[in-house]
């Protein structure tokens, strides 16, 4: 006469089967969950609806948008300018704040970062923000199209490139 498995084994097998069926149902059913992208591939906000979060991230209206093609030092990144220690992350954020101060920002969403946040090619008052931050030395180029701009900022010793500790 065949022996039945222990009740714990039967329970585990039933639980595993139920989990697989639930996972399959979640995979094939349609979802009403919002996508990571903003509803449009374009976000705009007046100066009163902007906030600088760090040297390469803005809140544009109700959307957090990372600037495309650049990496700015995070707040708290210490670097030296001569004998004085400077928070390069805060200086980068201040540079971005001065670029957007009193201006509307317009961003064309180009994709998403590793955290699902929109990445955008943003302008304020006709100035391309990513390019301006790299040109002024407050961000590092992450795309080939901005590399010459970064090289010029390095050579001129602007922003973070005027310090002894580099990004």
C-alpha positions in Angstrom: 0.0 0.0 0.0 1.5 3.4 -1.0 2.4 5.8 1.7 0.9 9.3 1.6 3.3 12.2 2.1 3.3 13.9 5.4 0.6 16.7 5.8 3.4 19.4 5.9 4.6 18.3 2.5 1.1 18.3 1.0 0.5 21.8 2.4 3.8 23.1 1.0 3.0 21.6 -2.4 -0.5 23.2 -2.4 1.0 26.5 -1.3 3.6 26.4 -4.1 0.9 25.6 -6.7 -1.3 28.5 -5.5 1.6 30.9 -5.6 2.5 29.8 -9.2 -1.1 30.3 -10.3 -1.4 33.7 -8.6 1.9 34.8 -10.2 0.7 33.6 -13.6 -2.6 35.5 -13.2 -0.7 38.7 -12.3 1.6 38.3 -15.3 -1.2 37.9 -17.9 -3.9 40.2 -16.6 -4.1 43.8 -17.8 -2.9 46.5 -15.4 -4.3 49.9 -14.6 -1.1 50.9 -12.8 0.5 54.1 -14.0 3.6 53.8 -16.1 6.9 55.4 -14.8 6.8 58.0 -17.6 4.8 61.2 -17.1 1.5 61.2 -19.1 3.2 63.2 -21.8 6.8 63.1 -23.2 7.0 66.8 -22.3 6.8 68.6 -18.9 6.8 72.3 -18.3 6.5 74.5 -15.3 6.6 78.2 -14.4 9.3 79.4 -12.1 6.9 79.3 -9.1 6.4 75.5 -9.7 10.1 74.6 -9.8 12.5 73.2 -7.2 16.2 72.3 -7.5 16.7 69.0 -5.7 20.4 68.6 -6.6 22.9 69.6 -9.3 21.2 67.4 -11.9 17.6 67.0 -10.7 14.6 69.3 -10.8 11.1 69.1 -9.6 9.1 70.4 -12.6 5.6 70.9 -11.4 4.7 67.5 -9.9 7.4 65.6 -11.8 11.0 64.9 -10.6 13.2 65.1 -13.7 16.8 64.2 -13.9 18.8 66.2 -16.5 19.9 64.2 -19.5 23.5 63.5 -20.3 25.1 64.7 -17.1 26.2 63.6 -13.6 26.6 66.3 -10.9 28.3 65.6 -7.6 26.0 64.7 -4.8 25.4 67.2 -1.9 28.1 66.7 0.7 30.8 65.8 -1.8 33.8 67.6 -0.4 36.4 69.0 -2.7 39.1 71.5 -2.3 39.5 74.9 -3.9 43.0 76.0 -3.0 43.2 75.5 0.8 39.4 75.8 1.4 37.1 72.8 1.5 33.9 73.3 -0.6 30.7 71.2 -0.9 30.8 70.7 -4.6 27.3 69.1 -4.6 25.8 72.2 -3.0 27.7 74.4 -5.4 26.4 72.4 -8.3 22.8 72.7 -7.0 23.3 76.4 -6.6 24.6 76.7 -10.2 21.5 74.9 -11.4 19.3 77.2 -9.2 20.9 80.3 -10.7 20.2 79.0 -14.3 16.4 78.4 -13.6 15.8 81.3 -11.2 12.8 83.3 -12.3 12.3 81.2 -15.5 9.9 78.6 -16.7 11.5 75.2 -17.5 10.6 73.1 -20.4 11.7 69.4 -20.6 11.4 66.9 -23.3 11.5 63.5 -21.7 14.1 61.3 -23.3 13.9 58.2 -21.1 14.2 57.0 -17.5 17.0 56.5 -15.0 17.7 53.3 -13.1 15.1 54.3 -10.5 12.3 54.9 -13.0 12.5 58.7 -12.8 12.0 60.6 -16.1 15.2 61.9 -17.7 14.8 65.1 -19.7 16.5 67.5 -22.1 15.5 70.7 -20.2 15.8 74.3 -21.0 15.2 77.5 -19.1 15.0 80.9 -20.8 16.4 79.3 -24.0 19.4 77.8 -22.2 20.1 74.1 -22.4 20.6 73.2 -18.7 22.7 70.1 -19.1 25.1 71.8 -21.5 25.3 75.0 -19.3 26.2 72.9 -16.2 28.9 71.0 -18.0 30.2 74.2 -19.6 30.4 75.9 -16.2 32.1 72.9 -14.7 29.4 71.9 -12.3 28.5 68.5 -13.9 30.4 65.8 -15.7 29.4 64.8 -19.3 27.8 61.4 -19.6 27.3 61.6 -23.4 29.7 62.0 -26.2 27.9 65.1 -27.4 28.9 67.0 -24.2 32.5 65.6 -23.9 34.2 68.5 -25.7 32.3 70.9 -23.4 33.6 69.1 -20.4 37.1 69.1 -21.7 37.0 72.9 -22.2 35.7 73.3 -18.6 38.5 71.1 -17.3 41.1 73.0 -19.2 39.8 76.3 -18.0 39.5 75.0 -14.4 35.9 75.9 -14.0 33.6 74.6 -11.3 34.6 71.2 -9.9 37.6 71.2 -12.3 39.2 74.1 -10.4 39.5 71.9 -7.4 42.2 69.4 -6.4 39.7 66.6 -5.9 37.8 65.6 -9.1 34.4 64.0 -9.6 
